[in-house]
Amino acid sequence: MVTLGDSLEITQLATQCLPLELVLHILELLVLDLRDHEPQRARLLSSISRTVRTIILPLVYDIVAFRIRDRQRVPAGWDGRSYEHPSLSFLSWLLCNPLATPRQYIHQLVFVHTDTFYPVEIRPDASITSTAELWAIDNLIVMYPSDMRALRAAGIVARRVHWLATVSRDRPRGSIGKDVLAMADSLRDDDPRGRHCVRIWTKHADEANMLQEESKTAVASWENAFRYHELDHSMHGTAVPIAPVEERGVTIFIDLGAKDGFGELSSTLLSEIASIFELDPRCAHQIVLVYPQSTMDKIIYAAARKLREENMFLKAGQEQLWIARSSLDRHLMIQRPHVAVARAFQLGMDPWEKGQRVSEVSDD
């Protein structure tokens, strides 16, 4: 592991041998590599020099993720008050100090926590008298709708608010078909007029085979999942924006592609997909099979043919099947899905791009 001291020494040696512009470019690439997976190390690099700080701060603070796990009382925060967690003290400092350096670069805030926080913990007076006191950002990504309300009451407003709820890794594993339908039904109950998404990751074939041997049943295994929809930030409840008719319902994204550790489009997975349409004869759901961006055309074409040729799919069901390529950092999506979605927005990508209908994919 490279420490700050190591980075300083390496930088000093590099500046003696390389042009300054090249050294700065190397440091920039290092920060881009570290910022999502090891953000603290990325921020430490800004201590190298004022020139490096000018380059690095916009890169490390464009997205700020608050991980509020366990209460860790701070006896005296930035304003001398006691805080229940260091992250809340930092957030309060940002909110109450419009000229705070990091705040100049922040466009998205992400909240991942297992505890409740209140507006008064962030803004001491908990009162806002004018819009000038509001802190406006582009995107707010939260674990619970109550987060949006608490932050709004404290004075943080966002152009778009995204509710992303992860499904616990510890829960018993059933079939993909039954599990995603359970997730989808809970979303559709929230507001049938909204556009909702479920994303689930298949497991590598070797792991899936081990589980099958233990259970003696053919079950397509999955690694992780989350539910998503966009909240209506103008409301005080949990409403979601009314979506166009063609986008309503639940879109189920299934990530696969064995080369990077995900499962394959196996016959077992095909059966699971078929079960979704069998259990939901109204075809209220759309299913998108997501491959890595680098997937060769021949693999996409072969998958489309395989889906079209399977007799298990109803004709109506085939029109609800899509294939897409995604540029998302798939492993970041598994490890830190809230940050991965924020990064997609920052890069101008649509995490919910559906690609093409299976019926439209052809190598002719």
N, C-alpha and C positions, 0 to 999 in steps of 0.2 A: 504494500500500500504506500502510495506517495504522500508524504506529509507536507505541511506548509513549508517546513524547513527545507525539505528536499526540493520543493518547487522553486524556492528562492535560490538555492544553490544551482539548480539546473538552469534557471533563467539567467543568472549571472554568467555562467559558463557559456550559454548560448549567445548572449549579447557580445561576448568577446570574439565569437567565431562567425556569427551570422548577422545579416542586416536586421535592424530593429523591426522593420515591417514584417519580415518572415517570422521573427520570434513572437510578435504579437498575434500573427495569424495562427501559429502553432498553439498558443495559449487559448485563443478563441475556439479552436477545434476541440481542445481538451475540455473547456467549459461546456460546450455543446454536448459532449459525450457524458459528462458527469451530472449535469443540472437536474435531470429527471430521476436518476437512480441514486445519486449521492449529492443532493443539493447543498449540504453543509460544506463539503469539500470544495464544491464549485465556488461558493461564496468566499471561502478562505483565500482563494487565489486573488481576490480583489485587493488583498493587503500587500501585494508585491510592490506596487508603485501607483502613483496617481494616474499615470498613463494607462496602465493595465486596468485600473479601477474604472476609468471612463469607458473602456470597451466592454468590460465584464458585467457591470451592473445592469444594463438594459437586457442582457441575456439571461441573467439569473433571477431577475425580479419581474419579468413579464407575466409569469404565473407564480403565485405564492400559495402554497398548500399548508393549511393549519391542521396538524395531527394532534388532536386533543384526546389522549388516551386515558391516563389516570391522573387524578388530581395531584398536582405537585405545587403546593402553596409557595408563592413568592412573597416573602414578608414585606418587601418594599420594591414596587415596580418603578417604572419610569417617572411616575408622579408621586411616589412615596406611599401609594395605597397598597394594600395587600391584595394579591391576585391568586385565584385558585389554580392557575396554570401559566407558565411562561408565555405560551402562545397568545393568551388573552391579554397579557401586558403589552406584548409587541403589537397586537392588533389595535389596542386602545391608543398606543403611541402614534400609529399610522393614521388612525381616524381623527385624532384630536390635533394633529400637527400637519396641516396641508402642505407645508414646505419640507416635510421629512424626505430625505433623499430617495429611499426605496419607493415611496409613493409616486414619484414622478414617472416611474417605469411600469407600475403595476396595471395590467389590463384585465386580469382574471384572478378571482379568488376561489380557492377550493377548500372545502371543509370536510374532514374525515375524523369522526370522533365517536366515543362511546358514552359520552356524558352530556348533560344539558348545560347550556350557557344562556345567560340572560342579558338584555340590552344594558342594564345598569352596570354589568361587569365590564363592558366595553367603553361606554360613554358615562363618565361619572355623574353628570347632571341628568342624563337620560331625557333631555328635552331639546327639541329642535325648533328654532323660531323662524328660520328662513331656509330657502332652497340653497343658499350660499353655503350652508353648513353641511350639506349632503356630499357624500363622496360617491361619485358616479364611476362605474366600471363597465366593461363590455359584457363579461359573463360571470355569473356566480353559479358554482356547482356545489350542491349540498346533498347530505345524506337523508335529511328529513325536511318536509315543508315548514316545520316550526323554525328551522334555521333561517329561512328566508324572512319570516316574520320578525324574528329577534334582531336580525341584522338591519332590516328596514327600519325598525323602531329606533335602532341606535344611530341611523343616518347613512347606512350603506345601501345604495340602490344600484341595480344592474339593468342593462338593456334587455338581457335574456337571463332567465333563471332555469337551471337544469336540475332535476331531481334524479339522482342515480343511486339505487339501492342494491347493494351487493347481496348475493345469496351465500349464506355461510358455507365454508368449505367443510365444516364438521357435520353437516346434516347427512342422514343416510341417503345413499344413491339409489334411485329407482331407474326407470327407463327414461331416455331423453324425451320421448313423446309425451308421457304422462307429466314429467317434471315441467317442461316448457308450457304445456297447456295450463297447469296450475298457476304458473307465474303470469301467463298471459291473461287468464280469467280475472285475476286480482287487479290487474291494470285496467282492464276493460270496465270493471265495476266502478273504478274511480271516476271516469267520465267517458261514456261511449262516443262522445263527439271529438275526442282528442286523438292525436297520433302518438302511439306508444311503441316502445321497442323492448324486446328481450334479446340478450346476446349470451350465447353459451359456447363453451370451448370443448371440443372432443378431446379425448385422451389419446396418447400415442398407442399404436396397435399392440405393442408388447405389453403395456400395462393393462390394456383392455382384455387381452387374451388371458393374462394371469387371473384377472377377476372372474372371467368366464369359467376358467378351470375350477376355481374355488366354488363358484355357485352352481356350476353345471347347467347354466342357462345362458343363452346368447343375448347379452344386453350391451348395447352401445354405450360406452362409458363417457362421462364428461368430467371436466376438471374444475370449471369455474363458471359463474353466470352472474348477470345483473339485469335489473329492470330499470327502464328509463322513460321519463317523459318530461316535457318542458312545462314549467309552471307559468301561470299568468301572474306576472309580478305586480300588476295593477290591482290585484285582488288581495284581500286579507285572509282568504281561505286557502284551499288546496286546488283551486280550479286550474284547468289547463286551457291553453288557447284553443279555440274552435278550429279544427283542421278542415281543409277542403274535403269534400265527400270521398274523393278517390284515395285520400291518404288516411282515412279514419280506420280504426281497428288496431290490431297488434301485428307488427312485423317481427318475425323471429329470425334472428341472424345466427347461423351455425358456422363457427370458424373451424376449418379443417385444412389439411395439407401436411402429410406425415413428415416431410423433410425437416420441418422446424419443430418437431415434437408433438404436433397435433395428429388426430386420427385421420383415417382415410374415408373415402366414400365407399364403404363396405356394404355388403348385402344386408347386414344387421342394421346399419344406419338407414338404409333405404326403407327397411321395414318400420323403423321408428318414425320416419317422415310420413310414411303411408298411414300409420296409426293416428297421426295428428288430424289428417283429413277424415279418417273413419270416425274418430271421436268428435269431430266438429264438422258434420255434414253441411253446415251452412257456408263453409269455406270462408269464415270470418277472418282467418289469419293468412298472411303471406309469409313465405319461408324463403330466406336468402342464404344460399351456400356461399361462404366467403373464403376465397383463396388468397394467398400472399400476392402482392403486386407483381412479383417476379415469376409467377407461374407461367409456364410455356403454354402457347395457344393450343397445342395438341392435347394437353391435359384438360383444358376447359372444354374443348370440343367433345372429347371422349366422355366427360362427365355429363354434358348436355344430352348426348346420344343415349347414355345409360339411363338417365332419368326419363327420357321420352319413350324408351323401349319397354320400360317396366310396366307390366299389365296391372300392377297393384294400384296405380294412380288413376283416379277418375279424370276424365277430360277436363272437368271444371277445376280439379286440383292442379293439373299441369299449368294452368294459366296463373296459378298463385305461386308458382315456383320460379325463383330467380337465381342467377349466378353472378357473383361480383368479385372483383379484385379490390384489395384494400392496401393502402400505403401505411396504415397504422402500425405503430410499434407493437407487435402482438404480445411480446413478453411483458412490456410495460403495461399493456391492457390487463394482463392477468395479475401482475404484482400491484399496480396502482391505477386501477381503471379510471378513477376520477381525474387524475393528472393526465392520463392518456387522452381522454376526451377533450380536456382543456387544450392540450397540445395540438390536437387535430384542428380545433377551432382557430388556434393561433396561426397555424400553417395554412389556413384557408381550405381545409379538407372537410368533407361531410362524412362523419362517422357512420351515417345511416344511408349511404349510397347503395341502392339496390342493384345496380348493374343492368343486366338484360333478362327478360323472361326466357326461361328454358326453351320455349317454343320458337324464340327468335334467334337463338345462338346457332350458327351454322358455319361449317368450314368450306362451303361451296364457293 
